[in-house]
Amino acid sequence: MQLIAESVFEFDTACSIYRSLKPEIETAVTDRSRIELRVDGSHLYLIVEADDLVSMRSTLNTWLRLIQVSNEVSVLTDSK
């Protein structure tokens, strides 16, 4: 079973978040899921494809947390 989840985030710092996460995309952790991350202006697009529900949940948890932390750091550094 092939699962796909698409998420769109709107951040003023979308480009900074994308640049900080780009190295993570280049290294696949598992062959059970695939990630696509794009940026278009203030929108950050996350597309996750997974072979099973466990892998989808794990990958989404990881990437949502990475995006959250990157946004928090980006907001802190931009405010200084």
Helices and strands as residue ranges (DSSP letters): E 3-10, H 14-25, E 33-40, E 43-50, H 53-78
